[in-house]
Structures are given as structure tokens and as C-alpha cells.
Amino acid sequence: MQKNVLLFLLLNAVAIAKNVPPLTVTADEMTYNDKTKISTAVGNAIATFHNAEEGTQILTADSMTAHHNADDINGVDTLQATSTQHNHVLFQSPTLTVTATTCRYDGKAQNIICTGCVKVTDLKKKDTVTGDKAEINIQTKVYGVESFGEHISEAILHTGSAAPKT
């Protein structure tokens, strides 16, 4: 009897894990317009992207506006995250952290474009790159940073045998 109960619990856990939506959002206030397929999250907004291949990715901001996929409410075409001047937008993945004033997630292109006092940290290599704008490809984990006007981009890279061990 115990084996049957354990097997039942394990099968239910697997079924539940497979039914995790690709995106969950929490906030102090949320609205959703079914006609426009646009949702807003205001106050302590947290978007969690559940991806078995890439790991869990979390976007935190003061407010977010999502344009949902017409075919799948859990699918997001774009998600714009914005912070106030006292806070930053924070993007966290198993391999990168990014802070910025705004970040725009593009679900179709699988990239995030962040602007305003951008800092990208590669968690595995311990590299840090700063600038005015960063574009991160979520699938390839390739990112680039650029600056405008008299601003400069800065990179602190750990290469070769001097790279910190994790």
C-alpha cells in the first residue's frame, strides 16, 4: 500500500511540474484587459519565467506592462519593466544578473534590452560590463553593452588562469 501511495504522489508531482505556466507575475496591483491582451503590474512587480532548458529567470521592477500572445494568455510577446529613480529593474537568470532603469523582454526574439545605468554581471565568469544599453540573447547567452554621447562602457573581465574559481 505504501508503494502505491508513493507512486501516486510522485506521478502527481511530475504532472504538476509539467503544468507550470511559462510566466507568472505578482504585484501589489494588477489589471488585465481581455480585448487588448495587455496586463499591468504595479508595485513590487515580479515576473518569473519558468523554462526547463534555461532555468528560472526573474524580472523585478516597480511596474510592468505585458502584451500577451493572442493564442496563449501565458505567452508574452513583450514585457516592459520600469523602475523609479530610487530603484532599479533587476533581471536574474542562472548565469546573468542585470540592473537597469528599464528592461524590455521580447518573447519572440528571446532577448532582453535594458537601458539606463546598465550593469551586466556574468555569474560564472564573474565578469561585469556597464553602459547605457545592453542587449541579452536569452538562448545563446550572448550580450552586448553600448554607451552614448560622452558616456563610456566599462568591462571588468576575468580571463585565463587568473579567472576566479566558482
C-alpha positions in Angstrom: 0.0 0.0 0.0 2.8 2.5 0.8 4.4 1.9 -2.6 1.2 2.8 -4.3 0.7 6.0 -2.3 4.4 7.0 -3.0 4.0 6.2 -6.7 0.7 8.2 -6.8 2.4 11.2 -5.1 5.4 11.0 -7.5 3.2 10.9 -10.6 1.2 13.8 -9.3 4.3 15.8 -8.6 5.5 15.1 -12.2 2.1 16.2 -13.6 2.1 19.3 -11.5 5.7 20.2 -12.6 4.7 19.8 -16.2 1.8 22.2 -15.8 3.8 25.1 -14.5 2.9 28.1 -16.7 5.8 29.7 -18.7 5.2 33.0 -16.9 3.9 34.0 -13.5 3.5 37.7 -12.4 2.9 39.0 -8.9 2.5 42.7 -7.8 0.7 44.9 -5.4 -1.9 45.8 -8.1 -2.7 44.0 -11.3 -5.0 44.6 -14.2 -5.7 42.7 -17.4 -7.7 43.8 -20.5 -9.0 40.7 -22.3 -9.7 42.8 -25.5 -6.2 44.2 -25.9 -4.4 41.3 -24.2 -2.5 43.8 -22.1 -1.8 43.4 -18.4 -0.2 45.8 -16.0 1.5 45.1 -12.7 2.2 48.0 -10.4 4.2 47.9 -7.1 6.8 45.3 -6.3 6.2 43.6 -9.7 7.9 40.3 -10.1 7.8 38.3 -13.4 9.1 34.7 -13.2 9.8 32.9 -16.4 9.8 29.1 -16.0 12.0 27.5 -18.6 13.2 23.9 -18.2 16.1 24.5 -20.6 17.3 27.9 -19.4 16.3 27.7 -15.8 14.2 30.1 -13.9 14.5 33.8 -14.8 13.2 36.6 -12.7 12.5 40.2 -13.6 11.8 42.6 -10.8 10.6 46.2 -11.2 8.3 48.9 -9.8 5.9 48.4 -12.7 5.4 46.2 -15.7 3.3 46.1 -18.8 2.8 42.9 -20.7 1.4 42.3 -24.2 0.2 38.8 -24.2 0.2 36.3 -27.0 -3.3 36.2 -28.6 -3.1 32.3 -28.7 -1.8 31.7 -25.2 -2.5 34.1 -22.3 0.6 32.7 -20.5 2.7 33.5 -23.6 4.1 37.0 -23.7 5.0 38.9 -26.9 6.7 41.8 -24.9 7.0 42.8 -21.3 8.2 46.3 -20.4 9.6 46.7 -16.9 10.3 50.2 -15.4 11.7 51.4 -12.2 11.7 54.7 -10.3 14.8 56.8 -9.9 15.3 55.2 -6.5 15.1 51.6 -7.6 16.5 49.5 -10.5 14.9 46.9 -12.7 16.6 43.6 -11.9 16.9 40.6 -14.2 18.2 37.4 -12.8 19.0 34.1 -14.5 21.2 31.2 -13.5 24.1 32.7 -15.5 23.5 36.5 -15.5 22.2 39.4 -13.4 21.3 42.8 -15.0 20.3 46.0 -13.3 19.0 49.0 -15.3 16.3 51.7 -15.3 14.1 49.8 -17.8 14.1 46.4 -19.4 12.1 45.2 -22.4 11.6 41.4 -22.8 10.8 40.2 -26.3 9.3 36.8 -26.2 9.5 36.1 -29.9 13.2 37.1 -30.3 14.1 35.7 -26.8 16.0 38.7 -25.9 16.0 41.5 -23.2 17.0 45.0 -24.0 17.9 47.1 -20.9 18.6 50.9 -20.8 19.7 53.4 -18.2 22.7 52.8 -16.0 23.0 49.2 -17.1 25.2 46.7 -15.3 25.5 43.1 -16.6 27.3 40.5 -14.4 28.2 37.1 -15.7 27.8 34.9 -12.7 30.0 32.0 -13.9 33.0 34.1 -15.1 32.4 36.9 -12.6 32.7 39.5 -15.5 31.0 42.8 -15.2 30.1 45.1 -18.0 28.4 48.6 -17.6 27.0 51.1 -20.1 23.8 52.9 -21.2 22.2 50.0 -23.1 22.5 46.2 -23.0 21.0 43.5 -25.3 21.0 40.0 -24.0 20.0 36.9 -26.0 18.5 34.5 -23.5 19.0 31.4 -25.6 22.6 32.0 -26.7 23.6 33.8 -23.5 25.4 36.4 -25.7 25.2 40.0 -24.6 26.5 43.3 -25.7 26.7 46.7 -24.0 26.9 50.2 -25.6 27.1 53.8 -24.4 26.1 57.1 -26.0 27.5 60.6 -26.1 30.3 61.1 -23.7 29.5 58.1 -21.6 31.8 55.1 -21.9 31.2 51.4 -21.5 33.4 49.6 -19.0 34.2 45.9 -18.8 35.9 44.1 -15.9 36.8 40.7 -17.4 38.4 37.7 -15.7 40.2 35.6 -18.3 42.8 32.9 -18.4 44.3 31.3 -15.3 43.5 34.5 -13.2 39.8 34.0 -13.5 38.1 33.3 -10.2 37.1 29.8 -9.5 33.4 29.1 -8.7 
